[in-house]
Amino acid sequence: MSNHSSDSDTVARASLPATTIVALGVVFGDIGTSPLYALKEGMNPEHGIALSQASVFGVLSLIVWTLTLVVSLKYALLVMRADNHGEGGMLSIMTLASQGLSADSRRRLAIVALCLVGTALFYGDSVVTPAISVISAVEGLEVISPAFQKFVVPIALLILLGLFMLQKLGTGRVGRFFGPITVFWFACLAAVGVYQIAQNPAVLLALSPTYAIGFIISDPVKSFILLGSVFLAVTGVEALYADMGHFGRAPLRMGWFAIVFPALVLNYFGQGALLLADPAAIRNPFFLAVPEWGRIPMVVLATVATVIASQATISGAFSLTAQAMKLGYCPRMRIHHTSATEKGQVYVPLINWSLFALVVILVLEFRSSSNLAAAYGIAVAGTMVVTSIMLMVVAVRIWKWRAWVTVPLGALLLVVDCGFLSSNLLKIPDGGWFPALLGILIYMLLVTWRKGRRLVANRLAEDALPLIPFIESIAVAPPHRAMGAAVFMTSASNVVPHALLHNLKHNQVLHEQVVLLNVETEEVPRVPKERRLTVELLDAGFVQVIVRVGYLEEVDIEAILRSCEQKGLTIEPMLTSYFLARDNVIPTDLPGMALWREHLFVWMYRNGARASDFFRLPANRVVELGSQVEI
C-alpha cells in the first residue's frame, strides 16, 4: 500500500503557509502550552534534586532531546508515514495494521485489543488536559499578587464551564481565529525565551545531549523519577498523527520544525536561564520569565491558549466517539453536526457533559497544576507505547521493512516510551490512578459492547430466514400490498430483516416497494464513490441497497435513497416509511459473557440513541418493531 496522504487535496484548497497557520491552532495547542508547567515540575524540589547549574542543564537537555526523539523523529518523520488513505489516529493505524488479517485471527485480535487500550487512554487524557491547562494559566494571577490565590480555582471552573457550554456551537465559527492567536502565542514564547537567554547565554550549552546523559548517570534513581515530569513537555504529541487527515503531512511538519519546536526550545531555555540567575523563580518560572509589565497580558494570552488546547482535545474526543460508533465499538449516541460545510465537526452531548463533570472533580480534588501533574502523563505515555508497537507492525506487514531496520528502531522507540511510562506509573498513588482507572473502565465498556453486539447478532442469525427463498414464497402467495415504499434497515444482506417478518406477521401486509437497506462501515476513512452504492432489483417488488461508508463519513439515509435514482430505484419520499428493529435484550446464563458484563451491555443497549436519530430519519415516518433476544 502506498503512503499517500491528503497533502495534495489540502494544499489545493489553500497555500501551504496558510494551511500551516490554521493547523497550528488545532494541532499544537496542547504541546504548545506545556511550558506553563513542564520545567516547573521538572525542577520541583520534591524530586530530591537540588537546583544547581548541573541540574538545570541536565533537565533542559532531557527536555530538548525528548522533543527531538519523540516528536521530531518518531511522530513527525515516522508515525505520520503510517497514513490510512491520508488519515491518522489510533483507529486508523489499527485498521492499517490489521489489513489482510481474518476477523478472528489472533494477530488481529491482539492488534485490536492494543489499539482499544490506546483509544481508552485517550479519553483519560481528554479529562486531564483541560484541567491542568486552564488552571496552570490562571495560576499566573498568583505571580501578579498572592491575594489572587483563593480565586484561581473558581476562575478556572468558570472558564471551563464556558468552554464546555460553547461546544454545542462547534469549532467552525471560531476556528479561523485559532491559528493566528496560536502563532502569536508561539511568538511570545520565543520572545520571552530570547530575552532571558540574552542575559545568560551559557544556558545554551544544555543543547548538548552529554548533559542529559551525565545527569542520568550521576543519579539514575532520581533521574528515573524525574522522567515523569520531563514527559510533560511532549503531552499532546498524538495530535500530530490524529489530525493528519485534516491538514496533511506537509503543513504539520512545517508547523513543527519551523515554528513550534524552535519556540518551545527557546522558552524552556529562557526559563532555565532565569532559574540560574534567580533560583527562587522556581515557584513559577514561566510567568516570572516575563517582564513585569507583560505579566497580566501573558496571563490573558495563556488562558486563551489553554482554552484552544482544551478545545482541540475535547473535539478529538467527539470525533473519536463518532468513529468508534461507526466501527461498532460503542453504542449509538446523539450526535449534532455543527457545520453545514465542514465534515467531521460533531458535538456529542453525553461525552461533553461527562468530560465536564470529570474535569470539575479533578480541579476540585487537586486544586493546582502541580498536584494535577501527578495525574498527567500515564494516559499519554500508554498511548505512545501502543503507537510504537503498531508502527512496527505496519513497517513489517505493510511497508515490508527488513528486520535489521525495524528491530533496532523499534527497540529504541520502545525503550524511550516504556521509560516514560514506567516513570509515570510512579505517579499512581498521587493521582495517576485517575486516568488509569478511567482508561480501564472505558476499555471494559468498549470490549463489552463489541462482544455483546456479536452475541445479539449470532442469536438473531439463528432464527433468520434466507432472503431469496422468502422472496420466492412471496411471489407464490402474495400478501396484500399497500401503496408506497417501506425501507427496512438490516445488518445482513442475505437474510430477511426481523422487522419485516414482524410487520408481515402482525399487519399481514407488504408495501408495493420493499427496500432492504444495509449500511456497511468499512475499516477505511472514506469509501471511493464508485464503490459506495449497490442497488439490486429483486423479484416481487423487493430492492436490495447496500451502502458502504468509511468510519469518517456521515450517513444520511434520505440522501442515499435519492442517489439511488441513478441506479433504477425511484421512491416518493412522502409515501415512504422506515421500519427499524428495536430488540429487547435479556441477559441469561447462556455461553457468551460473564453475567455482570451481560447486564452492563444491556444497560448500554437500552440507553443508546435510537437508530432513527443516528441515521437522521424523519420521526413521523419511522416504525419500530421489537423482539426479545436472550444472550
DRENVO-532434 format. One record per residue (C-alpha): residue in one letter; x, y, z. Coordinates in pm, whole numbers, plus 50000, padded with zeros to 5 digits. Each point is the difference from the previous one (the first is absolute). Example, Ala and Ser with C-alpha at 12.3 -4.5 7.8 and 13.67 -1.06 7.14 Angstrom:
BEGIN
A512304955050780S501375034449934
# end
This chain:
BEGIN
M500005000050000S501365034249912N500415026150270H497815025849836S498475027750207S497645028849962D502825025149951S499175007149640D496305004750069T500655022950292V502585021249827A497725002549699R497475018250217A502505023450161S503675008449986L502414980450216P500785029350237A496295008250043T499154963850072T502914998150244I498695029950196V496544984350026A501574967050109L501935017350278G496785009550175V498534965249984V502934976050034F502685016650211G497935016150275D500644972950261I503744995949952G500285037749953T498715007050350S502334974850167P502575027350092L497445012450252Y500804970750228A502574975549854L503275015950118K498375011150325E499164963750079G503344987349866M501865021650251N497524993550282P501984996750326E497804970150094H502084978849760G502945004150236I502175016949738A501675032150119L499675029849768S503475006049854Q501595006949665A500564962749947S496384991150075V498595028549786F502244990249708G499094963450048V496225005850003L500155024049704S502064974949801L497494972450084I497125022049883V501565010449670W501104964649912T496624985950102L498415024649756T502524989649736L499644962350036V496284997450077V498495027949793S502475006949719L501294964949932K497164977250106Y496885019549913A500935026349741L502284977349794L498784964450066V496484996850143M498545025149756R501074977149716A497534974150128D496965016349844N496804981249919H498895016849677G501335032850135E498494995950348G501774995150332G499074991750357M499714968650209L497064984949812S501675007349666I503244982650093M497934971150142T498254994249669L503275004349811A501964975850220S497254973449984Q499595002849623G499704966149835L499554980750326S496894978850055A497485013350251D500674972650256S503774996349961R502045003650316R502195027049846R497005021249910L498414995450342A503285010350167I500295030849777V496415010250069A500404994650375L503145021450013C498465028149798L496874999750215V502295004750301G501495030349826T496535012949916A498834996050360L503075018350131F499305029049766Y496795007250191G502035002050320D502225025749834S496875019049886V499055004750365V503385010050143T501075023649718P497295026550048A500414998850377I503795004450016S500215023849703V497415025250119I500974999650367S503725004249915A499175031049797V497805015250271E502764993550256G501855028649832L497805022650211E501884987950310V503215014049851I498375033949957S498705000050357P499774972450266A496555013950084F498684983949684Q500824964850123K496544993550143F498395009549668V502004976149780V497694969950032P496695019149967I501275019049692A501304967949844L496634983150055L498125029349844I502274999149694L499544962549967L496215003350034G499965025649721L502244977849787F497724969650030M496825020649954L501345013549670Q500714965449859K496504997149854L500785029449771G502854980849840T503555011349926G499255011449646R498875035050101V503145008250197G502474976449835R501345026349763F501195020450301F501844971250167G502944999549759P501055036750023I499605000350379T502154968850030V502645015149769F500085030550227W500274976950303F503044982249857A501545033649904C499635011450362L501524967350126A503005005349776A500355037050090V499954993350375G502554972449951V502345021849795Y499695028050259Q501144977350285I502624981149798A501635033049901Q500685006450369N501574965850053P500984984649662A502064972650170V496734981150047L500154990349630L502734975150088A497174977550119L499124993549635S502684973150012P498674965150085T503064994450220Y498325019650279A496924977549989I502164968749997G502235012850279F496995010050209I498524965049971I503304982850079S500615022050304D496784989150172P498024973449805V497254996150263K499135036750031S500345004449625F497554971749940I497485016450233L500605033149823L499104985349659G496325001550090S500265037950027V502215004149693F497364980749806L497575028850054A501905018349724V498644976349733T496404995350111G497775007749705V502344984949745E497384974349892A498075028749839L502585001149718Y498924965749890A496335001650097D499365032149802M502164991549701G496964993549781H498735035450049F503155017649884G502434975449843R503584991950094A501745030249847P498235027650200L500424981150327R503684993649943M500575036249896G498135012350307W502054978250232F503485005249860A499665036749899I497915014450284V499044977550291F503284981650069P502215031349996A497525020050211L499734972550263V503774995150026L500615037650030N497405003450274Y501224970150202F503575012749980G498835034950094Q498374985950311G503234981350071A502035031749966L497685017050250L500404971550250L503795002749978A499775037050083D497194997450257P499354965350151A496975014150188A498235003049664I499354962550016R496555007850147N498875009849647P502875004149752F497705004649701F498245031650117L502995013550194A502054998349679V497625025849854P500845036650075E497745013550271W498155023449764G499004970849781R498804975250260I496315009350001P499774998649617M501904967050009V497504985450250V497185009649764L501834986249696A500924967950185T496374995250104V498865003749639A502744976149885T498984973750256V496355003249898I501074993649639A502084970050112S497074986450201Q497625005949710A502134978449772T500074971650254I496245001250063S499245001249627G502324970249958A497934980750254F496845007949801S501584988649671L501424968450155T496604991350148A498305004649663Q502584977349834A499694973650274M496214999849956K500274993549628L502574972550049G497764983150258Y502055006150313C497535021350194P496235005150008R498315026449790M499815034450157R498285031849893I502325018649764H499515036049892H501795010849681T501225035250073S501005010449649A498034998249677T503155003549789E502804982750193K499754962450044G501014983750326Q499095029150228V497714983450252Y498715005950350V499094970750226P498045013350302L500474969050219I503785000349952N500185037750047W498275001250336S501624967950123L503415015549931F498945032350172A498864981650314L503294981050018V502045031749939V498195018050282I500694970850234L503695001549907V500315037450055L498204998950336E502034969950113F503505011149893R499575038250001S503395008349839S502004992049689S502774984550213N497554975450153L498364993349663A503404992449849A499954968150207A496904989149807Y501385010449663G502164978549778I498904964150058A497305000849733V502225017449744A502994977450070G497844968849966T498615012249670M503525006849873V501114964650083V497064986049801T500835023149708S503624987949994I498914963649994M497485006549721L502625019549804M502304969750001V497134977349892V499265023249708A503685002449911V500294962049977R496584990849854I499255029649772W503305017149922K501964967049989W502955014250192R502864976550077A500484986750353W503445016150032V498265033849967T496794994650196V501454981450299P502605026350106L497645028949921G497094983850184A502234992350296L501145036450019L496455013549987L498684975050253V502895005750242V499235037349998D496234995650022C500114972750263G502465020650203F497545028850009L497064976850069S501844982750287S500925033450156N496425012449968L498734968550170L501715012750315K497385027750002I497134975750053P499755004950381D500065038049963G497325003149733G501114978949707W497384974550103F497285022749860P500784998449623A501134963750040L496714990150163L498035020149745G501874982849717I499264965550146L496305008050034I499715013449646Y501914970249861M497584976850177L497055018849851L501494998149648V500724962650005T496724991850177W498005018749739R501884983449714K499554965150146G496355006250092R499145011649648R501504968249858L497974978850241V496785017849899A500854996049631N500734963050048R496714994350188L498035018149730A501794980749725E498854967150154D496375008749920A500625019149677L498394989849670P501984999749675L498965029449782I499604984449653P497744970550104F497875024650197I499535022449696E499114969549790S497324990450253I498595035349987A499724997549621V498104966950033A497585011950272P500055038149998P498545018550302H498085032449974R502265027849858A499645035350138M500835031249802G503425015950030A503374986850110A501304984050317V503685002750088F501274973050235M503395005950159T501984967750022S503494990050109A500194969649769S499285000249629N499154963149955V497284995550262V496525014150062P499985029150250H498194991450323A498005032149976L498624988549664L498954966450141H498265016250297N498225025049775L498804972449768K498954978050291H498025026250191N498745022749721Q499854973749724V501015025649741L502995010049788H500575033049821E500185001849621Q503725006950029V502094982950267V503515014550035L502484979750203L502655025450100N503304987950139V502585025750115E503464984550019T502755019450175E503344989949855E503315003550181V501165028449779P499475037450057R498015005149680V498644976849734P500585009549633K496875013149829E499924971949745R499794973750279R497655018450231L496604988749875T498644967049868V496354996749893E498564966349899L496414996949876L498554967150126D496694982949930A496615008350157G500805037050040F503034994450223V503105021549958Q503264994250179V502165030650067I503484996750147V501725031950111R503704998950083V501425028350208G503275006950174Y500265006550371L500495037349939E496955003649777E496555011350106V496904980049908D496905017749870I497444973449902E497655023249812A502915013749794I501114964449927L496554990249874R499885030649775S503334989749847C498534965549926E497955015449718Q503074997449778K500014962550069G496364994049905L498295004550337T497455028250023I497915005150312E497705027850116P501385014150329M496595008750145L498704964749928T503014983050158S500054984650348Y503094988350186F499854967950202L502614993950268A500564971450242R500075008650368D501134968750181N499404993650369V503234983650113I499824977450305P503104987750187T500034962650072D502444972950100L500504989649636P503644997149887G501475033349893M501035025150264A500085001650376L496555008450134W501135033850141R501345009749657E496704989649841H498165022950242L502475027849914F499384994749629V496225000350047W500285032850191M502025015649717Y497654985449739R496885014150164N501555034350050G501485003549654A498535024249749R497354986549767A501034989949652S497505025249861D501925028450167F503384986249897F499004997249634R498045032850014L496744984749884P496755020349997A498374992150334N496455000349865R500764972249751V501884975550224V498474967750130E501884979750261L499224963250049G501554981650289S500974964450079Q501474982150299V503614988149984E501694979350269I503805001250026
# end
